[in-house]
Amino acid sequence: MNVLLLGSGGREHALAWRLSQSPGLTKLWAAPGNPGIAAHAECVAIDPMDQRAVIDFCLRNSVGFVVVGPESPLVAGLADNLRTMGIATFGPGRAAARLEGSKGFTKDLCRRENIPTAGYARVSSRDGAEAALPDFGLPVVIKADGLAAGKGVVIAYTHEEARAACAALFERPGGEAVIEEFLTGEEASLFVLTDGEAIVPFGSAQDHKRVGEGDTGPNTGGMGAYSPAFVLTETLEKRAIDEIVRPTVEALARAGTPYSGVLYAGLILTNTGPKLIEYNCRFGDPECQVLMARFEGDLLDWLLATAEGRLGAMGTPAFADDPALTVVMAAKGYPGTPVAGGAIRGLEAAEAAGTRVFQAGTRREGDALVAAGGRVLAVTASGSDLAAAQANAYRGVDAIDFADGFCRRDIGARATEAMPA
């Protein structure tokens, strides 16, 4: 089968690596891809948001299956248009992708379906936001309603911070936001595949959103992750699926907008059970990197079964018992204005040390590999336990020469400290 993978980040590099191992694959293209993805797929210069160009490429090259990596094309309705043209697609249609495209939509769905989540208010102006703030204690969570690449969330600890966050969100007219109660507990990411009926758990992870060590500084798209999320026990995972994920999938099916693809539930494990923080309509980044490091099956087979409505007959996906951990190396200045063009060397040495380096924000300048984005590399390793995976990943980090880059040195630290001696 000819397959087109859309995207250019570390998530897509991990997906390309796994897809390229499928015996059912004839040809893999990636649009636009990156230098790391080019080792597994032929990269083509197509913007995933250019729906006409994507469809035209598929028709001209007999592409039978499209895997959509990033969220923006899904929210824009690309999957609907591909399916209209008879092209099987992994990823939800526009209506179902609103789970990520609009936080307000998701919160309203949770309220209707009695899905456990934080109390909230939807606001569409600065005045409305400031009027709603007194209904919440401190700290309070303020979120942009739409897509924000993981950076549209502010946790305000003072009234001044809350008002400033609201002012920033409504600098331009027409915006919307959600104000939420602050919940306390461990966070975990739960992934499921669903074809709109069957729901299959597909791994868990814990992400590190803050840019600084000790979970300090602004939110980013993610500075590292590990899998599985040990705090998400089998009992809690079952509760999350039964009380959060299943009611969501069933509600969308009843509405005539069934969800097909991977559904990523960001959870907080409170003292009364798991509650939903947010949904994403794609594999996370860098969570995808650790999921793919542990996944042992035929990825193309699983994604195609999801797209074709055959998921219920697939059984249980196989994941290695050994945990995996990934450390993001970002360009200095991230998540603000990252330094571009910094040379990157030593990837071969890192991989020789037992890690797999997934590329995200990279490009080629002649024979040199240089930084071209905020998050540049995801250095990923497995181990017999999380401490071993952590040590292996940082051994890879230390083998890389990236003078304009930085990383957190404490990915997985809280979990390893909690491990029994």
C-alpha positions as CSV (number, residue, x, y, z in Angstrom):
1,M,0.0,0.0,0.0
2,N,1.2,3.5,-0.8
3,V,1.0,5.8,2.3
4,L,1.3,9.5,2.8
5,L,2.3,10.8,6.2
6,L,1.5,14.4,6.9
7,G,3.7,16.5,9.2
8,S,7.3,17.5,9.9
9,G,7.9,17.1,13.6
10,G,9.4,14.6,16.1
11,R,6.0,12.9,16.3
12,E,6.0,12.3,12.5
13,H,9.6,11.0,12.6
14,A,8.5,8.4,15.2
15,L,5.5,7.4,13.1
16,A,7.6,7.2,9.9
17,W,10.1,5.0,11.7
18,R,7.4,2.5,12.7
19,L,5.3,2.7,9.5
20,S,8.4,2.0,7.5
21,Q,8.7,-1.4,9.2
22,S,5.3,-2.6,8.1
23,P,5.3,-5.6,5.7
24,G,2.1,-4.1,4.1
25,L,3.9,-0.9,3.1
26,T,4.8,-0.4,-0.6
27,K,5.8,3.2,-0.6
28,L,5.9,5.9,2.2
29,W,5.9,9.6,1.4
30,A,6.0,12.4,4.0
31,A,4.8,15.9,3.5
32,P,6.8,18.0,4.1
33,G,8.9,15.7,6.4
34,N,12.3,16.6,7.8
35,P,15.9,15.3,7.4
36,G,15.2,12.5,10.0
37,I,12.0,11.4,8.3
38,A,13.9,11.3,5.0
39,A,15.7,8.2,6.3
40,H,12.3,6.3,6.2
41,A,10.2,8.1,3.6
42,E,10.4,10.2,0.5
43,C,9.8,13.8,1.5
44,V,7.7,16.0,-0.7
45,A,7.3,19.8,-0.4
46,I,3.6,20.0,0.3
47,D,2.0,22.0,3.1
48,P,-0.4,19.7,5.0
49,M,-2.8,22.7,5.2
50,D,-3.0,22.9,1.4
51,Q,-5.8,20.5,1.0
52,R,-6.0,20.7,-2.8
53,A,-2.3,19.9,-3.1
54,V,-2.5,17.0,-0.7
55,I,-5.5,15.5,-2.5
56,D,-3.9,16.0,-5.9
57,F,-0.7,14.3,-4.8
58,C,-2.7,11.3,-3.5
59,L,-4.6,10.9,-6.7
60,R,-1.5,11.3,-8.9
61,N,0.5,8.8,-6.9
62,S,-2.1,6.1,-6.1
63,V,-1.9,6.8,-2.4
64,G,-4.3,4.5,-0.6
65,F,-3.9,5.7,2.9
66,V,-3.1,9.1,4.6
67,V,-1.9,9.4,8.1
68,V,-2.4,12.9,9.5
69,G,0.1,13.7,12.1
70,P,-0.6,17.3,13.3
71,E,-3.9,18.7,14.6
72,S,-4.3,21.8,12.4
73,P,-5.2,20.0,9.1
74,L,-7.7,17.8,11.1
75,V,-9.4,20.8,12.6
76,A,-9.6,22.4,9.2
77,G,-11.4,19.3,7.8
78,L,-8.8,17.6,5.7
79,A,-9.9,14.1,6.7
80,D,-13.4,14.8,5.5
81,N,-12.2,15.9,2.1
82,L,-9.8,13.0,1.7
83,R,-12.6,10.5,2.5
84,T,-14.9,12.2,0.1
85,M,-12.3,11.4,-2.6
86,G,-12.3,7.8,-1.5
87,I,-8.9,8.0,0.2
88,A,-8.7,6.1,3.6
89,T,-7.5,8.5,6.3
90,F,-6.3,8.1,9.8
91,G,-7.7,11.1,11.8
92,P,-11.0,12.5,12.8
93,G,-13.2,14.7,10.6
94,R,-13.7,18.5,11.3
95,A,-16.7,18.1,13.6
96,A,-15.1,15.4,15.8
97,A,-11.7,17.3,15.8
98,R,-13.5,20.1,17.6
99,L,-12.6,18.2,20.8
100,E,-9.1,19.8,20.4
101,G,-10.1,22.7,18.2
102,S,-12.4,24.3,20.8
103,K,-11.9,23.8,24.5
104,G,-15.3,25.4,25.1
105,F,-16.9,22.7,22.9
106,T,-15.3,20.0,24.9
107,K,-16.2,21.5,28.2
108,D,-19.8,21.8,27.1
109,L,-19.9,18.2,25.9
110,C,-18.5,17.1,29.3
111,R,-21.2,19.0,31.1
112,R,-24.0,17.4,29.0
113,E,-22.6,13.9,29.4
114,N,-21.6,14.2,33.1
115,I,-18.0,13.6,32.3
116,P,-15.7,14.5,35.2
117,T,-13.8,17.7,34.5
118,A,-12.9,21.0,36.2
119,G,-15.6,23.6,36.7
120,Y,-15.4,26.3,34.0
121,A,-16.8,29.4,32.4
122,R,-16.7,30.3,28.6
123,V,-15.9,33.9,27.9
124,S,-15.6,35.9,24.7
125,S,-14.3,39.3,25.9
126,R,-11.9,40.8,28.3
127,D,-14.7,42.3,30.3
128,G,-16.5,39.0,30.4
129,A,-13.4,37.2,31.6
130,E,-12.8,39.6,34.4
131,A,-16.4,39.4,35.4
132,A,-16.1,35.6,35.6
133,L,-12.8,35.5,37.6
134,P,-14.4,36.1,41.0
135,D,-16.3,32.9,40.6
136,F,-13.0,31.0,40.9
137,G,-10.4,30.7,43.6
138,L,-6.7,30.9,43.2
139,P,-4.8,29.6,41.5
140,V,-7.1,29.7,38.4
141,V,-6.5,28.3,34.9
142,I,-7.0,30.5,31.8
143,K,-7.0,28.8,28.4
144,A,-7.3,30.1,24.9
145,D,-10.2,28.3,23.3
146,G,-8.5,27.3,20.1
147,L,-5.3,25.6,19.0
148,A,-2.2,27.1,20.7
149,A,0.5,24.4,20.2
150,G,0.5,23.5,23.9
151,K,1.3,27.1,25.0
152,G,-2.2,28.7,25.3
153,V,-2.6,27.9,29.1
154,V,-1.8,30.2,32.0
155,I,-2.0,29.1,35.6
156,A,-2.5,32.4,37.5
157,Y,-1.6,32.4,41.2
158,T,-2.6,36.0,41.8
159,H,-5.5,38.3,40.7
160,E,-3.0,40.5,38.9
161,E,-1.6,37.5,36.9
162,A,-5.2,36.4,36.1
163,R,-6.2,39.8,34.8
164,A,-3.0,40.1,32.8
165,A,-3.6,36.7,31.2
166,C,-7.1,37.7,30.2
167,A,-5.8,41.0,28.8
168,A,-3.2,39.1,26.7
169,L,-5.8,36.6,25.3
170,F,-8.2,39.4,24.2
171,E,-5.6,41.8,22.8
172,R,-7.3,41.2,19.5
173,P,-11.1,41.1,19.1
174,G,-12.9,37.9,18.3
175,G,-11.1,35.6,20.7
176,E,-12.6,33.1,23.1
177,A,-11.3,31.6,26.3
178,V,-12.2,29.1,29.0
179,I,-11.6,29.9,32.7
180,E,-11.3,26.8,34.8
181,E,-11.0,25.8,38.5
182,F,-7.5,24.6,39.4
183,L,-7.3,20.9,40.1
184,T,-4.7,19.1,42.2
185,G,-3.2,15.7,41.4
186,E,-0.8,13.9,39.1
187,E,-1.3,14.4,35.4
188,A,-1.2,11.6,32.9
189,S,-1.8,11.1,29.2
190,L,-4.0,8.3,28.0
191,F,-4.2,7.2,24.4
192,V,-6.9,5.2,22.7
193,L,-7.6,4.2,19.1
194,T,-11.2,4.3,18.2
195,D,-13.2,3.9,14.9
196,G,-16.3,5.5,16.4
197,E,-17.4,2.2,18.1
198,A,-14.6,0.1,19.3
199,I,-12.2,1.7,21.8
200,V,-8.7,0.2,22.2
201,P,-6.2,1.5,24.9
202,F,-3.0,2.4,23.1
203,G,-0.5,3.3,25.9
204,S,0.0,6.1,28.4
205,A,2.7,8.7,29.2
206,Q,3.6,11.6,31.4
207,D,4.7,14.8,29.7
208,H,6.8,17.7,31.1
209,K,5.2,20.9,29.9
210,R,7.2,23.6,31.7
211,V,10.4,24.8,30.1
212,G,12.5,24.8,33.3
213,E,13.7,22.2,35.6
214,G,11.5,21.5,38.6
215,D,8.5,22.3,36.4
216,T,9.2,26.0,36.4
217,G,8.8,28.7,33.7
218,P,6.2,29.0,30.9
219,N,4.4,26.1,29.2
220,T,5.9,24.6,26.1
221,G,4.8,22.0,23.6
222,G,6.6,19.5,25.8
223,M,10.2,19.1,27.1
224,G,10.2,15.4,27.6
225,A,8.0,12.4,28.4
226,Y,8.1,8.8,29.6
227,S,5.8,5.8,29.1
228,P,4.0,4.2,30.7
229,A,2.5,6.6,33.2
230,F,3.0,4.6,36.3
231,V,0.5,6.7,38.3
232,L,-2.2,5.6,35.8
233,T,-2.9,2.2,37.3
234,E,-5.0,-0.4,35.5
235,T,-7.9,0.5,37.8
236,L,-7.6,4.2,37.1
237,E,-7.2,3.6,33.3
238,K,-10.4,1.6,33.3
239,R,-12.2,4.3,35.1
240,A,-10.9,7.0,32.7
241,I,-12.1,5.0,29.7
242,D,-15.5,4.1,31.3
243,E,-16.2,7.6,32.8
244,I,-14.5,9.9,30.3
245,V,-13.4,8.4,26.9
246,R,-16.4,6.1,26.2
247,P,-19.1,8.7,27.0
248,T,-17.3,11.1,24.7
249,V,-17.0,8.6,21.8
250,E,-20.7,7.6,22.2
251,A,-21.9,11.2,22.4
252,L,-20.1,12.1,19.1
253,A,-21.5,9.0,17.4
254,R,-25.0,9.9,18.5
255,A,-24.5,13.4,17.1
256,G,-23.7,11.9,13.7
257,T,-20.0,12.9,13.9
258,P,-18.2,9.7,14.9
259,Y,-14.6,10.0,16.0
260,S,-12.1,7.9,14.1
261,G,-8.4,8.1,14.9
262,V,-6.3,8.4,18.0
263,L,-7.9,10.2,20.9
264,Y,-5.5,11.6,23.5
265,A,-7.0,12.3,26.9
266,G,-5.0,14.6,29.2
267,L,-6.1,13.5,32.7
268,I,-5.6,14.8,36.2
269,L,-5.8,12.1,38.9
270,T,-7.6,13.8,41.7
271,N,-8.5,12.3,45.1
272,T,-12.0,11.5,43.8
273,G,-10.7,9.9,40.6
274,P,-9.5,10.8,37.1
275,K,-10.8,14.1,35.5
276,L,-10.4,15.4,32.0
277,I,-8.1,18.3,31.5
278,E,-8.3,18.4,27.7
279,Y,-8.5,16.2,24.6
280,N,-6.1,16.1,21.6
281,C,-7.1,14.6,18.3
282,R,-3.6,13.3,17.4
283,F,-0.6,11.5,19.0
284,G,1.2,13.9,21.4
285,D,4.6,15.2,20.8
286,P,6.9,14.1,22.5
287,E,4.5,11.4,23.9
288,C,4.4,9.7,20.5
289,Q,8.1,9.1,20.6
290,V,8.0,7.1,23.8
291,L,4.8,5.2,22.6
292,M,6.5,4.2,19.4
293,A,9.6,3.2,21.3
294,R,7.5,0.7,23.2
295,F,5.1,-0.4,20.5
296,E,5.8,-3.8,19.1
297,G,3.1,-4.4,16.5
298,D,2.5,-3.5,12.9
299,L,1.5,0.2,13.1
300,L,0.2,0.4,9.6
301,D,-2.2,-2.5,10.2
302,W,-3.5,-0.9,13.4
303,L,-4.0,2.6,11.9
304,L,-5.7,1.2,8.8
305,A,-8.0,-1.0,10.8
306,T,-9.0,2.2,12.7
307,A,-9.7,4.1,9.5
308,E,-11.7,1.2,8.0
309,G,-13.8,0.5,11.0
310,R,-12.2,-2.9,11.8
311,L,-10.7,-2.0,15.1
312,G,-13.0,-4.3,17.1
313,A,-11.4,-7.4,15.5
314,M,-7.8,-6.4,16.2
315,G,-7.4,-7.7,19.7
316,T,-4.9,-6.0,22.1
317,P,-1.9,-4.0,20.8
318,A,1.5,-5.2,22.0
319,F,3.8,-2.9,24.0
320,A,7.2,-3.7,25.5
321,D,7.3,-4.0,29.3
322,D,10.4,-1.9,29.4
323,P,9.7,1.8,29.9
324,A,10.9,4.5,27.5
325,L,11.9,8.1,28.1
326,T,12.6,11.0,25.8
327,V,14.4,14.2,26.4
328,V,13.7,17.2,24.1
329,M,16.6,19.3,23.0
330,A,15.3,22.8,22.2
331,A,16.9,25.8,20.6
332,K,17.9,28.6,23.1
333,G,15.1,31.1,23.4
334,Y,12.3,28.6,23.2
335,P,9.4,28.9,23.9
336,G,9.9,32.5,23.0
337,T,12.0,33.3,20.0
338,P,14.3,30.3,19.4
339,V,17.8,30.7,17.9
340,A,17.8,29.3,14.4
341,G,20.7,27.8,12.3
342,G,22.7,26.3,15.1
343,A,24.8,23.3,13.9
344,I,23.9,19.8,15.2
345,R,26.5,17.1,15.3
346,G,26.9,13.7,17.0
347,L,23.6,12.0,16.2
348,E,25.4,8.9,15.1
349,A,27.3,8.8,18.4
350,A,24.1,9.2,20.3
351,E,22.4,6.4,18.5
352,A,25.6,4.2,18.9
353,A,25.1,4.8,22.6
354,G,21.7,3.1,22.5
355,T,19.3,6.0,21.9
356,R,17.1,6.8,19.0
357,V,17.1,10.5,18.0
358,F,13.9,11.7,16.5
359,Q,14.3,15.0,14.6
360,A,11.7,17.8,14.8
361,G,12.9,21.3,14.0
362,T,15.9,20.5,11.7
363,R,16.9,21.3,8.2
364,R,19.9,20.6,5.9
365,E,22.3,23.3,4.9
366,G,24.6,21.6,2.5
367,D,26.0,18.6,4.4
368,A,25.3,20.2,7.7
369,L,22.3,19.6,10.0
370,V,21.0,22.7,11.7
371,A,18.2,23.9,14.0
372,A,15.1,25.2,12.3
373,G,12.6,25.3,15.1
374,G,12.0,25.6,18.8
375,R,12.0,21.9,19.7
376,V,14.8,20.4,17.7
377,L,15.4,16.8,18.8
378,A,13.8,14.1,21.0
379,V,16.5,11.8,22.3
380,T,14.7,8.6,23.2
381,A,15.7,5.4,25.0
382,S,14.3,2.4,26.8
383,G,15.6,0.5,29.8
384,S,14.8,-2.3,32.2
385,D,13.2,0.3,34.5
386,L,12.6,4.1,34.3
387,A,15.9,5.0,35.9
388,A,17.8,2.9,33.3
389,A,15.7,4.5,30.5
390,Q,16.5,7.9,31.9
391,A,20.3,7.2,32.1
392,N,20.3,5.8,28.6
393,A,18.5,8.9,27.2
394,Y,20.8,11.4,28.9
395,R,23.8,9.4,27.7
396,G,22.5,10.1,24.2
397,V,22.0,13.7,25.0
398,D,25.5,14.1,26.2
399,A,26.9,12.6,22.9
400,I,25.2,15.3,20.9
401,D,27.0,18.6,20.0
402,F,24.4,21.3,19.8
403,A,25.9,24.5,21.2
404,D,22.7,26.6,20.6
405,G,20.5,24.0,22.3
406,F,19.4,23.2,25.8
407,C,17.3,20.5,27.6
408,R,15.9,19.8,31.0
409,R,18.0,17.5,33.1
410,D,15.2,16.2,35.2
411,I,12.8,14.4,32.8
412,G,11.3,11.5,34.8
413,A,13.0,12.6,38.1
414,R,9.9,12.6,40.3
415,A,8.9,9.1,39.0
416,T,12.4,7.6,39.5
417,E,12.6,9.1,43.0
418,A,9.3,7.4,43.8
419,M,10.5,4.0,42.6
420,P,11.3,1.5,45.4
421,A,15.0,1.0,46.1
